[in-house]
Amino acid sequence: MAGAPPYIARAFDLSEIEGFAPRTLELHQQIYRAHVDAVNRSLVASTAAGATASATAGNNGSRFAHDYNGMVLHEAFFAGLTGALGAVPAPDGAFLNAASACFGGFEAWKSSIRRLAAEGGNGWVLCMRERGAGRIFNCWIESHAIGLPASTDVIVAVDLWEHAWLPDYGPAQRHEYVDAVLTQLDWDVVERRCRG
């Protein structure tokens, strides 16, 4: 795709998000922008070499997947947050219907997210929607790319890399960070994602 425009880092207004120091949020967004820059460098290098994006950086195509997924998952995470504490999903919406069908209800869905987040490690807890089926499930993604299910779309992303939570929450308070994220989800965004 010679001449394709570069990816542009999106701007996210996180000023209303509670439970995080402004410096933590800015550093987190810098990490996101670094992923965007790395993806663009990889694509330029692959174009110059006449290669495909999967062959980027010589024998280290996995680095491309790491940076690309880091870019996309951070966008899903930041865009899915709102400063409206305690918002809940629409009662007759696609997400709540899917959570009821697949988990037995909203609280059971949240409990599943919390259990996965408690397992530790650097990565993500994602709520994924299976394309064409309307089924949702939660999964742990190691790093940015290991264990990412095919043919799915991200509905909710919870960043569990230490840079996202450790500056504001102690090592034993990871669960408090997860609750801070879950209570500030933008349910309009989640609903649109769930409808596909």
N, C-alpha and C positions, 0 to 999 in steps of 0.2 A: 504494500500500500504506500508506494512512494509519494511523498508530498503530503501525507496525512497530517492534519494539524496536531499539535501536542495536546496532551491532557492539561487542563487548567485546574489548579487547586480551587476548590469551592470555598467561599467564605461562609462561616457559620456564626450566627449571633448566639453565643452561650452566656450572655451577661445575666440572664434571669435564672440560670441553673443554680440551685442551692446545694450546699454540702461540699463544694470544691473551691479552693482558692483560685482567684483569677490567674495567678502565675502557673498553677497546675494545668488549667485549661489552655493557656497559651502554649506551654511546652508540649502539651498533647497535640495541639494543632500543628506545631512545628514538626513533630514526628510524622504526622499525616502528610504535610507538604514535602517532607523528605522522600516519602514513598512515591509521591507524584513525580518529583524530579528524577528519581531513580528509574521509574518506568519510562519517562521520556528519554533519558540517556540511553536506556537499553534499546528502545525503538529506533533511535537515531543510529546507534551502532549496528543494529541488525540491517537497517536499510542501506547503510554505507557498505556493508559487507555482502549485500545481495542475499541475505538470509531471511528467515522468517522470525517472528517474535519469539517462537518457542526455542530457537537456537541462540537466543541472545546471550551475550557475554561468554562466548566460547562454549565450553562444556558445562556451564553453570546455568542452564535453563531454569532450574528450580529457583534460582534467585529472582528471576523474572516473576514467577508465580508468587513468591513471597512478597515482593513489592507491589505487584498488581493487586493481589488480594488484600494486602495492607491498606492500599489506597481505597479500594471498594468497601471494605468492612468498616474503615473509619468513617467514610461518608455515610454509610447506613447507620452507624452509631450516633454520630453528631446530628444528622437530620432527624433521627428518631427521638430526640430529647426536646423537652419544653420546660419552661419555668412554672407551669401550672401544676402545683403540688396536688397530689391526690386525685388527679383525673382518672376516669375509668373508661373502658371501652363501651361503644354504643351497644345498648341492650339487645337489639335485633340485628347487629352487624355481622359481617362475614367472620371477623376474628373471634368474637365471643361464641358464635355458632360452631366454629371449628374447634375452639378450646373445649367446648362442652362435648362435642362428638369424639375428640381424640384424647382428652385428658379427664373428662368427667366434670369439667367446670373450670372457671377462671382461677380459683384458689389452688386447685390441683396443678394447673399449668404453672403458676408462680412457684409452687413448691418444687416442681421439677426443675425449674431454672435455678432455684437456690441450691438444690442438691448437686447439680452439675457444677455450679460455681464453687462449691465447697471442696471439690476434689483437688484443687490447687494446680499450680503450673502456670505458665504464660500461654495465653491463647484467648479464645472467645467462647462464650456460650451463645449459641444462635438458635432462634426459633425460625425454622425453615418451612416453606410451603412447597409441597410437591406439585410441580407443574401439571395442570390438567386434571388433578384429582381433588383439590381442595383440602387435602390432608395436611396437617401441620405436625411437626415434631421438634423437640429440642435436642441439641447435640453439642458436644464439646469439640472444639477445633483447636488442635495443638498448633502453636505458632500462628501462622496465617493461612496455612494451606493443607496441613495434614489432617485428614479425616473429613474434608469438605465434601458433602454428598453431591453427586451429579444430579442434574435435572431438578434443581430446587432453586427457590428464590428466598433471600433473607427477608424475614418479617420483622424480627427484633434482634438487635445485636448488643451484647453486653461485653465490653472490652475488659479483659481480665489480665492484660499485661500490667506489670507492676507500675509502670509510668502512669497508668490511668487512675490508680487508687492509692498507692502507698504514700505519696506525699501528704495526703489528707486523712488517711486512715492507717492505723497501726497494723502490724502484721496479723494481729488477732482480730481485726475488725473488717476483714474482707466482706463478711456478710452484711455489714452496715453499708458498705459501698454499694453492694448489689441492691439492697433495699432502696438506697437513694436513687439509683438508676430506675428501678421499677416504679417508683412513685412519681417519676418525672418523664415518663414516656409520652410522646405525642401520639395519642390514640387515633387522631385523624390520619397521620402518616401510616401508622400500623394498619389501619383499616384499608387504606388505598393499596398498600402492598399485598394485603391478604386477598383483595379482590383481583389482583393481577392486572 
